[in-house]
Each structure stands twice: as structure tokens, then as C-alpha cells.
Amino acid sequence: MRAIWEQARAAVATAAKKPKVRKRVFTVLGVFLILQIYFVREILAAELIFCFGFAILLALGGLFYVVGAIGERGLDLTEAGVRAIAPYARRGYVAIEDLSRRSFRSAHARSESVQ
């Protein structure tokens, strides 16, 4: 294992002494570094876009929840109002029904033309 390591080290040292190889290695490392920086920036931008998207969905969900809660509260208040008005409505309905059952003629049977 040590022999392979020594051979690789010697090959790298020999290649590093040549200016053409050194220039190509630095170019490849520079391109790799620039691409890494670019991809990190792209990932951060994508995460920021997803963050805004989820924030909008959260706001819409909260809005729908508030509207639903207000609607339920309105139904509760409406039910209380109906319970308060119901006896008066029943009395009115019974009075109208009573008036409709009475004969119109019997109410006016004692008029002068009938007698």
C-alpha cells in the first residue's frame, strides 16, 4: 500500500513541475470552485422561492380558517336570534291561521243587508 502511495506522490510531483499541467489543474479547480459557488447560489434562491410559496399558502390557510370561524360564529348568533324571535313568530302564525279559518260571511252576518 505504501508503494502505491509513493508512486502516486511521485507522479503528482513530476506533473506539478510542468507548467502546462499546472495551468490545466488550476483551471479545472477554478471551474469546479465557480460551479460550486453557482450551485450553492441556485439552491439558496430555490429555497427562498419555496419559502415565499409556503408563506403564501400559510397566509391563505389562515385566512380561510378565520373566515370559517367568523361564519360559524355568525351561525351561532343567528341561532340565538331565531330562538328569541320564534315565540313571536309562532303567535303570529297561529293568529293568521285563526283568521284564515273564520268565515268572512260569519264575521259580517249581522250587517244591515243580511238582516
Summary of the structure (lengths in Angstrom):
residues: 115
radius of gyration: 45.6
end to end distance: 137.5
largest distance: 141.5
contacts: 213
relative contact order: 0.03
helix: 89%
strand: 0%
